[in-house]
């Protein structure tokens, strides 16, 4: 049970950190909002972005955001065409 509590606390702390830093990176807040569902994939993405920020790997963070934005555009286009 303690490991589950720590797991959710870490996730919550990571989301809080990303929310704090969202003003530093255009598009970060929008991206983080899509990863706030608590799914395994979202938890991994939030942890990865947080780790990149902690390591001051800002180029990686910017690249993640650009990739996510491109994916969002592609998904919208598919919805319009499909």
N, C-alpha and C positions, 0 to 999 in steps of 0.2 A: 504494500500500500504506500509506503514512504517513497518508493521509486516512482510511482504514478503521480504522487503529489509533486515531487521534484520536477518531473517531466512537464507537468502543466504550469508550474511556477516558472520554469525556464522559458517555456513558450510565451507566457504572459510577459515576462521581463523582456524577451526579444522583441515582441510586438511593441512594447512601450518604448524601447530604444529606437526602433525604426520610426515610430510615430514622432519621436523627438527630432530625429534627423531628417524627416521628410522634407523640411524646408530647404535642405542643402542640395537636394537632387530632384530636379523636375521629373515628375512621373512616379516618384517613389511611393507617395501616399496612395495613388490609384492602384499601383501594383500590390502594395501591402494589403489593401482592402480586399483584394481577390484571394489573398492567402490567409484570411482570418476565419476560415471555416473549421479549423481544428483537424483537418484531414492529415494523414501521414505525409502526403506530398507537400501540403502547405507548411507543416511543421518543419520539414526538411528545408524547404525554400527559405523560410523565415530565419532558420538557424544559419544557413549558408550566407545570406545577405548580411546578417548581424556579424558573423565571423569576418567577412570581408571588410566591414566597417571597422571592427575592432583592430584588424590588422592594417588599417589605413590603405586598403587596396581599392581606392576610389575608382580606378579605371574598370575594375571588375564589376563594381556596383553599377557604374554607368552602362556598361555593356549588358548586364542583366536587364536593366530597365529598357534599353533600346530593343533587345530581343523580345521582351515581353510586349512592348508597344507594337512591334511588327506583327507579332502573333495576334494581338487584338485586332489590328487592321485586317489581317487575312481572314480571321473568323467573321468579322462584320461583312466582308465582301462575300464570303460563302453564304451567309444567311440571306443576303440580298439576292444572290443569284440562284439560290436553291429553293 
